[in-house]
Amino acid sequence: MLVGPRSPRSLLLSAATLSLPLLLVACGGGAPKGPIDGGAAMRHVEAMVKIGPRPFGSPELAKTADYIQAEVEKLGLKMERHELEHAKEKKTIRNLYTRIDGEDPVNGPILMFGAHYDTKLAAGHDDSSHNFPFVGAIDGGGAPALLIELARAIKAGTPKPKANVWFYWIDAEESVDWIWNDDRALLGSDAFCTMLSQTKVMPRVKAFVLLDLMGSKNIKFDKDAESNSSLIELFKKAGDRLGIADRVFPLPMSPVKDDHLNFRRFGVPTFLMIDFTFRVPAHLQQLRPNQQPQQRDGYEQWWHTPDDNLEAMDPVSLAIAGNLVMEALADLDAFVHKK
């Protein structure tokens, strides 16, 4: 993802944001009640991390796709694959998706959840500081693990959503170049959206909810300026009901480039659920001379470093994120039927 229109993979917030008092969310009390088991999601992350680094086009990412498919099929769901070779990169894009049918599987509205499962390429760069073991536990592990558990909960839950619910595991989100390059990033969702448009499915997609960077200790959810305002309000109210209002949008709005923008390009209302602010270490913030690094006590800075590992994660955070989605589900179902 890219934060802000001119600050590649950095977090250059306004002076007003930086002057805010400390926003440290208490982690005590555990996760709010709900059907999502953070421990179960964490076990998926552990399995993916065990495979190793999983950048776009790698054999390890292909193994990860097989793992996700096997876990989804254990739920009694059919996994479908949208695979093609990217013309310029000469690598295979492996998009994965499954569906839980609603009242009208053929023509009815679609509520889609997505998460990228590739990890940042941290090898083969000219700058040796960009080459290191990167397992992407949070960035490429937490969110796709949650999708599996969300599929499990929605399939087993009652009442069922009236809408068709699709789950989409996204390949090739990360920029192939170390510094964000629009031409070499978000490639998987770009191809997938093109396919949905060509097959006349895209007009049925009435909301797309993207999960990214899920599972960090002391989790919070940032307010994305590129997300649909009605969906932002919907998730804010869900957080209030769940008793986690202090975690949902504690900071001013900031624009983020991520896979949801490819859906928005086709007119789909989108919502990005992400925990990125204050997670970027100082050496990756591309600071101007005399500019102070952005950091806050209580928010570990692991983004695109070897510190993005299992030790940086908390199963409670995964449960909080998953149960926030589940709390919002009925309102999301109503939203897509209005569109």
N, C-alpha and C positions, 0 to 999 in steps of 0.2 A: 504494500500500500504506500501511497504518497500523501503526506499531509501538507495541505496548502498548495496553491497553484504554482509557486515558484521556489519551493524549498524541498528538494528531492530527499525523501526518506528522513527528513529532520522535523523537528517540532519547534518552529519559530512562532511562539504565541505572542500576543500583544502585551504591551507593558501593563495594561489593566489586568490581564490574567496573572502575570507574574507578581503583581502586588497583592493578590488575594491572600487572606490568611491561610494557614496550613489546613489542607483538606485531607486529614488522615482518618480513614474509615476504620472503625473498630472491627476486628476480626472475631471477637468473642461471640459465644452463643451458637456457633455452628450455622449450618445452612437452614433456610426456611423450609418448612415441610412441603413436600411435593413428590411426584412420582420418579424424578430423576435421581439416580444413585451416582454420586460423584465418584465413589470407589470403582464402580463398573466402568465409567468413562475413563478413569485413570488407567485401568488395566488395558484398555485399547491403546492409550498413549504409550504405555510401556512396551506393548507389542510392536508398535510402529517405530519407536526409538531404537528398539533392539535390532531392527533391520539396518539402521545406520542412516547416514545422510541420504536424502531422497529428492535431489533436484530433478527438474523437468528433463525427461528423456533418459533417465538413468535406469539400469536394471533394478535398483533398489526401489524406485518408485513403482515400477511394474509389479514388484512383489507386494508393495503396500496396497496397490489396487486389488490384487488377488485376495489379500487379507480382508479388506473392507467388504468385498463381494461375498466372501465366505461368511462373515459375521452377519451381513444383511440377509443372506439366504437362510441362515439359522432361524431368523424371525418368520420365515414363511413368505418372504417377499422376493420378487424377481428383480435381480439387478440387470439393468440395461447399460450398454456401453456405447458411447459416441467416440469413435477413434478415427483419427486421420493424421497424416503426416503434414506438419507445418511446412509450407512451401519454402520459406526462407531459412528457417532453423534446421530443417532436415531431421527433425525429431518427431516421434509419435506423441500426439496429444491423446491422453486417456481420460476423458470425462466419464463419470459414473453417475447413474441416477436410478432411483426407484420411486414407486408411487403407491399411495394408499388411496383407493378409489373412494369418491364421494357419491352423492346421489345421482350424478350424471357423469359417468366416466368419459363419455365420448365428446360431449359438448359443454359440460359444466366448467365453472371457473376453477383456476388452479392457484393454490397457495404454495409457493416454493420456498424451501429453506436451502441455503448453500454454504459451503465452506471449502477453502482450498486445502489440498493435502500434500502439495509439493513443498519442498524446503528451499531456502536460499542457496544458490550455488556459491560455495566458499572454497573453491579450488580452481587452479588454472588461471588466476588473474595475474596481470603484470605486477601489480602492487602486492608484495608478499604479505602485507598486513591483512589482506583480504582472503588469505588462504589459511584455513584452520578447520579442525573437526567441528562440524555444525550439525546437531541432531534435530533441531527444531521441535522441541517438546511442546512449547507454547505456540510457536509460529509454524504451523503445519501439522500439529498433533492434536492439541486440545479441542479445536472447533470440529474437525472431522470426526473425532471420537464422540463428541456430543451429538452429532447428527445420527450416529448409530443408536444412541440411547433415546433420542427424541423419536426416532422411528419405532423403537420398541414400545415406548410409552403411549404414543398416539395409536398404534395398532391395537394395543391391549385396552385402551381406555374407553370409557363411556361417559357421555354420549359421543359418538363419532362426529367429526366435522362434516358438515354438509358439502364443503368444497372438496375437490381432489387435492390431496397433499402430496407434493413431490419433494424428494430429498436429492440434492445434487452435490457430488464431491468433485471439486474443480481442480483441474490440472493447470500447470503453467501460469500461475498467478504472479510469481516472483519475477522481477526484472532479471534477465539473463546477465546483463551488465551489472557490475556492483552498484554503481550510481544509477538511480532510477532512469529508465529509458522507455518512454511511452511506446516506442515501436517494438520493444522486446519484453513487454510485460502484459499481463491480463490476456494472454493469448488463448488460454483454454476457454474462458467465458465468452470471449469474442467469437470463437468458432461455434460454441454451443448456442449462443443467441442467434447467430446466422442460421444455424440448422433449425431452430425453433421457428424462426420467421419463414424460412423456405417451406417448411412442412405445415404452415398455417396454425401452429400451436401457440405462438407467441401472443396473439390477441386474447387468448384464454387466461394468460398469466396475469392475475390481478394484483398480486403483491409478491415481492421477492425480499426475503429476510436473509441477510448475509451475516454469518458469525465469523469472527477473525480474532486471533490473539486471545484465546480463552484459556484460563487456568492459572494465571499468575496469583501469587499470594496477595492478599488485601485487594481483591478484585474491585474494579469500578467499571462503569460503562460511560464512554465519552459521547457527547452530543455531536453528531456529524451534520455539517451544514448541507451536505449533498443528499441527505435523506428526506423523505416525504414528511411534511410537518404533521399530518394527521397520524402517521405511524409513530413519530416521535412522541406525540401526546399519548397515544395508545400504550406505548411501553412505559411511559412515565407513570400513568395510572396503575398499570400492572405492578410496577415496583412499589407504589404506595400501598396497594392492597397486600402485597407480599411482606411488607414491613422492612423493605430495604431502600427506602426513599433516599437515604444519604449516599447510596452507591450509584444511583441512576442519575446521570447527567450532573455531577457535582461541579463541573467546570463550564465556562462559556463555550459556545459553539465554535467548531473548527472544521474546515472542509477536508475530506479525506478522499484520495483516489484509491478505489478498490474495485473488486469485481462487480459490485452493484451498479457501477456507472454504465457498464455495457447493457444491463437490463433497462436502466433509465433512458438510454439512448433510443430504445424501442417504445417508450411511453409507459413503462411499468413503474408503479409506485414502489419505492425501495426503502429499506431500513438497514443500516449498518450497525451491528452490535459489536463493539470493539473496545479494548482496553489498551490504549497506545500512549496517551499523554503521560509524560514523565518516565516512560520505559526506555527511552533512547539514551545510551551513555554519552558522556560529553564529547568523546573523540569522534562520534558519528553525527554530531549535531551541525556540522559545517558552520561554525560560529564565525561571525565577522570580527574584525579586530576590536578588542576591548568589550566584546559582548560576553555576558556571563552565561555559563551553562544552565540549562533548565533542569532542575531536579527537586524532589521533595522527599523528606524523610518518610519512610513507610512504603515507598514505591520503588521496588528493585528495578534496576536498569539492565536488562538482559538482551535487548533487541539486537539481532544480528551479531551476537557474540557467543563464545563457547558456554557462557552462563545460561543460555536458553536450554536448560536440561531438566531432568526429572526433579532435581532438588529445588528448582525454582517454582515448582507447581504445588498446588494445594487441592486435593479432591473436594474440599468444601467449596472452593471457588467454582469448580466445574458444576457442582450441584446448584449453586446459586444461579449461575448463568442458565443452566438447563431448565430450572424451575421458573425462572423469569419468563422464558419462552412459553412454557406450559401454562403459566398464569395468563399470558396474553392470548392464548390460542383461541378461545371463544370469541374474543373481540376481533381477532384477525379473520376468523371465519365470517363474522358479520361484515367486516370491511370489504372482503373480496366479493361478497354478494351485492354490495352497493355499487360496485364499479361496472 
